[in-house]
Amino acid sequence: MVLKVDEKIIQSVLDDFLKTFEKKREKKGINSFNTPWESYGKLSEEVYEALKDLHSKDWSSYKLELKDIAITALWGLMSIEANEANRNE
């Protein structure tokens, strides 16, 4: 059986992601990762936490960790852009 991700699910997940992103940004501020290695370290930490939740079958925590992974990856990309922009000034 193939499950389909419909537009309603996509919109719901994206809306929830953006709310979570804004909450984390308000809590942690707008400072970028200093290096790609720093973002990689944080991403590795989030993946490890998700793996623990996956093994324990804690699906609600696993979903939260997946959001943390996505937010960390996005922040890593934005940090690279910010660092490149600062070098070019």
BALOBA-1460 file (C-alpha; in Angstrom, 3 decimals):
// residues 89
<rec num="1" residu="m" x="0.000" y="0.000" z="0.000"/>
<rec num="2" residu="v" x="1.365" y="3.395" z="-0.999"/>
<rec num="3" residu="l" x="0.383" y="6.321" z="1.183"/>
<rec num="4" residu="k" x="0.120" y="9.715" z="-0.431"/>
<rec num="5" residu="v" x="1.044" y="13.043" z="1.107"/>
<rec num="6" residu="d" x="-1.713" y="15.400" z="0.037"/>
<rec num="7" residu="e" x="-1.738" y="19.203" z="-0.053"/>
<rec num="8" residu="k" x="-3.534" y="19.433" z="3.296"/>
<rec num="9" residu="i" x="-0.780" y="17.448" z="5.030"/>
<rec num="10" residu="i" x="1.950" y="19.424" z="3.260"/>
<rec num="11" residu="q" x="0.429" y="22.737" z="4.327"/>
<rec num="12" residu="s" x="-0.143" y="21.556" z="7.885"/>
<rec num="13" residu="v" x="3.454" y="20.346" z="8.277"/>
<rec num="14" residu="l" x="4.890" y="23.528" z="6.730"/>
<rec num="15" residu="d" x="2.721" y="25.749" z="8.949"/>
<rec num="16" residu="d" x="3.803" y="23.821" z="12.045"/>
<rec num="17" residu="f" x="7.445" y="23.952" z="10.923"/>
<rec num="18" residu="l" x="7.321" y="27.735" z="10.490"/>
<rec num="19" residu="k" x="5.763" y="28.204" z="13.935"/>
<rec num="20" residu="t" x="8.451" y="26.022" z="15.502"/>
<rec num="21" residu="f" x="11.167" y="27.841" z="13.542"/>
<rec num="22" residu="e" x="9.952" y="31.237" z="14.774"/>
<rec num="23" residu="k" x="9.788" y="30.048" z="18.399"/>
<rec num="24" residu="k" x="13.347" y="28.694" z="18.229"/>
<rec num="25" residu="r" x="14.596" y="31.859" z="16.538"/>
<rec num="26" residu="e" x="13.012" y="34.026" z="19.235"/>
<rec num="27" residu="k" x="14.541" y="31.825" z="21.938"/>
<rec num="28" residu="k" x="18.039" y="31.462" z="20.484"/>
<rec num="29" residu="g" x="18.455" y="34.700" z="18.569"/>
<rec num="30" residu="i" x="19.724" y="35.350" z="15.078"/>
<rec num="31" residu="n" x="23.410" y="34.508" z="15.431"/>
<rec num="32" residu="s" x="24.716" y="32.240" z="12.729"/>
<rec num="33" residu="f" x="26.851" y="29.166" z="13.137"/>
<rec num="34" residu="n" x="30.465" y="30.365" z="12.961"/>
<rec num="35" residu="t" x="31.666" y="27.540" z="10.736"/>
<rec num="36" residu="p" x="30.183" y="24.720" z="8.688"/>
<rec num="37" residu="w" x="31.729" y="22.355" z="11.247"/>
<rec num="38" residu="e" x="29.663" y="23.944" z="14.013"/>
<rec num="39" residu="s" x="26.468" y="23.403" z="12.041"/>
<rec num="40" residu="y" x="27.542" y="19.829" z="11.244"/>
<rec num="41" residu="g" x="28.115" y="19.151" z="14.951"/>
<rec num="42" residu="k" x="24.670" y="20.450" z="15.857"/>
<rec num="43" residu="l" x="23.075" y="18.508" z="13.009"/>
<rec num="44" residu="s" x="24.847" y="15.310" z="14.123"/>
<rec num="45" residu="e" x="23.558" y="15.846" z="17.650"/>
<rec num="46" residu="e" x="19.985" y="16.232" z="16.393"/>
<rec num="47" residu="v" x="20.250" y="13.121" z="14.210"/>
<rec num="48" residu="y" x="21.558" y="11.130" z="17.178"/>
<rec num="49" residu="e" x="18.629" y="12.285" z="19.324"/>
<rec num="50" residu="a" x="16.192" y="11.306" z="16.564"/>
<rec num="51" residu="l" x="17.822" y="7.875" z="16.321"/>
<rec num="52" residu="k" x="17.337" y="7.331" z="20.058"/>
<rec num="53" residu="d" x="13.651" y="8.247" z="19.745"/>
<rec num="54" residu="l" x="13.297" y="5.991" z="16.720"/>
<rec num="55" residu="h" x="14.761" y="3.012" z="18.596"/>
<rec num="56" residu="s" x="12.503" y="3.657" z="21.597"/>
<rec num="57" residu="k" x="9.486" y="4.118" z="19.288"/>
<rec num="58" residu="d" x="8.721" y="7.495" z="20.839"/>
<rec num="59" residu="w" x="6.978" y="8.894" z="17.778"/>
<rec num="60" residu="s" x="6.013" y="12.273" z="19.219"/>
<rec num="61" residu="s" x="9.611" y="12.974" z="20.267"/>
<rec num="62" residu="y" x="10.836" y="11.598" z="16.939"/>
<rec num="63" residu="k" x="8.640" y="14.108" z="15.086"/>
<rec num="64" residu="l" x="10.059" y="16.941" z="17.214"/>
<rec num="65" residu="e" x="13.604" y="15.802" z="16.442"/>
<rec num="66" residu="l" x="12.842" y="15.693" z="12.720"/>
<rec num="67" residu="k" x="11.755" y="19.333" z="12.978"/>
<rec num="68" residu="d" x="14.963" y="20.136" z="14.867"/>
<rec num="69" residu="i" x="16.983" y="18.452" z="12.111"/>
<rec num="70" residu="a" x="15.208" y="20.489" z="9.433"/>
<rec num="71" residu="i" x="15.607" y="23.743" z="11.378"/>
<rec num="72" residu="t" x="19.290" y="23.055" z="12.045"/>
<rec num="73" residu="a" x="19.940" y="22.245" z="8.378"/>
<rec num="74" residu="l" x="18.123" y="25.393" z="7.260"/>
<rec num="75" residu="w" x="20.007" y="27.522" z="9.816"/>
<rec num="76" residu="g" x="23.253" y="25.969" z="8.586"/>
<rec num="77" residu="l" x="22.454" y="27.059" z="5.029"/>
<rec num="78" residu="m" x="21.527" y="30.556" z="6.173"/>
<rec num="79" residu="s" x="24.721" y="30.740" z="8.239"/>
<rec num="80" residu="i" x="26.839" y="29.931" z="5.199"/>
<rec num="81" residu="e" x="25.047" y="32.662" z="3.252"/>
<rec num="82" residu="a" x="25.538" y="35.156" z="6.099"/>
<rec num="83" residu="n" x="29.214" y="34.305" z="6.473"/>
<rec num="84" residu="e" x="29.798" y="34.649" z="2.708"/>
<rec num="85" residu="a" x="27.936" y="37.976" z="2.649"/>
<rec num="86" residu="n" x="30.048" y="39.280" z="5.550"/>
<rec num="87" residu="r" x="33.269" y="38.287" z="3.763"/>
<rec num="88" residu="n" x="32.200" y="40.192" z="0.662"/>
<rec num="89" residu="e" x="31.485" y="43.452" z="2.505"/>
